[in-house]
Amino acid sequence: MAAASSAEAAGMQGKFWEMHDLLYENQKSWSNAFDVRPIFEGYATRIGLNLEKFKRDLSSETVAQRIVQDGKRGRSLGVVGTPTVFMNGKEVPFESLAEQKLRVVINNELAKAP
């Protein structure tokens, strides 16, 4: 939840994907931390966010509602866990998400394209 809130709070300043990437790239270093706030604030600083605004947005109702709405949207599509990938409206099986297997799925879909 803290990671999702951090990404959404960064998104309020137009840097959702920058925060998203840092969170995923460094997940092993923060996933077992007792308090991730200082770590995520460090990421916010690293990507050039206004830190005070980031801290306010982190606990805002707007960020909380974005996360709730994302969850509802995912469940309405049949998402039950992450990662879940859809390609051309069909879910890609989890066992096909490894890089080489996913390339095969993508190439097969491209071959079907007109």
C-alpha positions in Angstrom: 0.0 0.0 0.0 2.8 2.4 0.8 4.4 1.7 -2.6 1.1 2.3 -4.4 0.6 5.5 -2.4 4.1 6.7 -3.3 3.6 6.1 -7.0 0.3 7.9 -7.0 1.7 10.8 -4.9 4.5 11.1 -7.4 1.9 11.0 -10.2 0.3 14.1 -8.7 3.5 15.8 -9.8 3.7 14.1 -13.1 6.3 11.5 -12.1 4.3 8.3 -11.6 6.5 6.2 -13.9 9.7 7.5 -12.5 8.6 6.5 -9.0 7.1 3.2 -10.3 10.5 2.3 -11.8 12.5 3.1 -8.7 10.0 1.1 -6.6 10.3 -2.0 -8.8 14.1 -1.7 -9.4 14.7 -1.5 -5.6 12.0 -3.7 -4.2 14.4 -6.1 -2.5 16.0 -3.2 -0.6 12.7 -1.8 0.9 10.2 -4.7 0.9 11.2 -5.8 4.5 11.9 -2.4 5.9 10.1 -1.5 9.1 9.4 2.0 7.9 9.6 2.6 4.2 8.7 6.3 4.4 12.3 7.6 4.5 13.3 5.3 1.7 10.4 6.5 -0.5 11.0 10.1 0.4 14.6 9.6 -0.8 13.2 8.3 -4.1 11.0 11.3 -4.3 13.9 13.6 -3.8 16.0 11.6 -6.4 13.4 12.1 -9.1 13.0 15.8 -8.4 9.6 16.0 -6.6 8.6 18.7 -4.2 9.1 16.7 -1.1 6.6 18.6 1.1 3.8 18.2 -1.5 4.8 14.5 -1.9 4.4 14.0 1.8 1.0 15.7 1.9 -0.3 13.8 -1.2 0.9 10.5 0.2 -1.8 10.5 2.9 -4.4 12.4 0.9 -7.9 11.2 0.1 -7.2 11.8 -3.6 -4.3 9.2 -3.6 -6.4 6.8 -1.5 -9.3 7.0 -4.0 -7.0 6.5 -7.0 -5.8 3.2 -5.4 -9.3 2.1 -4.6 -10.5 2.8 -8.1 -7.5 1.0 -9.6 -8.4 -2.0 -7.5 -12.0 -1.9 -8.6 -11.0 -1.6 -12.2 -8.6 -4.5 -11.9 -11.2 -6.8 -10.3 -13.8 -5.9 -12.9 -11.3 -7.1 -15.5 -10.7 -10.4 -13.6 -7.3 -9.5 -12.2 -6.7 -11.5 -9.0 -3.0 -10.9 -8.6 0.1 -9.1 -9.9 1.6 -9.1 -12.3 -1.2 -9.6 -14.7 -0.8 -8.7 -18.3 -3.4 -8.4 -21.0 -2.6 -8.4 -24.7 -5.3 -7.6 -27.2 -7.9 -8.0 -24.6 -6.8 -11.5 -23.4 -4.9 -12.3 -20.3 -1.4 -13.6 -20.9 -0.9 -16.7 -18.7 1.5 -16.1 -15.8 3.9 -18.8 -17.0 4.3 -16.9 -20.2 5.5 -13.7 -18.5 9.2 -14.6 -18.5 11.0 -12.4 -20.9 11.7 -15.0 -23.7 8.2 -16.5 -23.5 6.6 -13.1 -23.5 8.6 -12.2 -26.6 7.1 -15.2 -28.3 3.5 -14.1 -27.2 4.1 -10.6 -28.5 5.6 -11.9 -31.9 2.6 -14.2 -32.3 0.2 -11.3 -31.7 2.1 -9.1 -34.2 2.0 -11.9 -36.8 -1.8 -11.9 -36.5 -2.0 -8.1 -37.1 -3.2 -7.0 -40.6 
